[in-house]
Amino acid sequence: MRMIAVARAHGLQVMLGCMIETSLGITAAAHLSPLVDWADLDGNVAVTNDPFAGVRLAERHGRLILPMGRA
């Protein structure tokens, strides 16, 4: 959150992204997504053995669906 604040103080746009990450990491990052201009948080779709039940990618429109309980 501090990095986002510093970028904003300098008039910069902010992108939040990942490469390969479990749904647990994506769930944590998704909570910051309302604070940024761009979010690329689909790294968990490449993880075939994700041990967590975190965020899912919606079938339509590429939206993230956050879990209702623990990830």
N, C-alpha and C positions, 0 to 999 in steps of 0.2 A: 504494500500500500504506500510505503514511503517512496518507492521508485516511481510509482504512478504520480504521486504528488509533486515530486521533483520535475518530472517530465512536463506536467501541466504548468508548473511555475515558469518553465522555459518556453511555454507556448507550443509544446510538441503534442502530436497525436500519439496514442499508445496502442500497441498490438500485443495481445496475449496469445502465445502459441506453445506448441509442443512438437516433439517428434514421435517417439514411441513411449507410451505411458499407460499404466493400468487405469481402470475406471476410477480407482480411488484417487489417484493424482489429478485426473481430469475433473472429478467432482469438487476437489478442493479449489482448483483453478476456476471452475465455473462460478464459484461464489464471488470472484473478483470481476467477472465479465461485465456486470453493469457499469463498472467504473472505466472501461476502456472503449476505444473507438472500433477496434477490430478484434475478433476472437477466432482462432483456428484451433479448436480443441477436439480433434477427432482421432488423436493418437491411439486411443484404446481400441478402435476397430481393427487395428493391425495386430493386436495381441490375441492369439488364439487360445492361450491358457490363462486368461485373466482370473485370478482367484477371488476377485471382489465382485460384489453386486452393486456397483456404483452407477454413475450416470450412463444413460443409453442415448444413442443417436436415433431420433425419430425417423420413421420410414419416409415421411414427406417433409420437404422444406429444410432438411438438415438441422433441425432444432434439437437442442439437448433436453433430455428428460431427466430431472434430478430424482434420486430415490426418495422415498417417503420416510425411511428409517436410516439405520446405520448402513454404511457402505461396506 
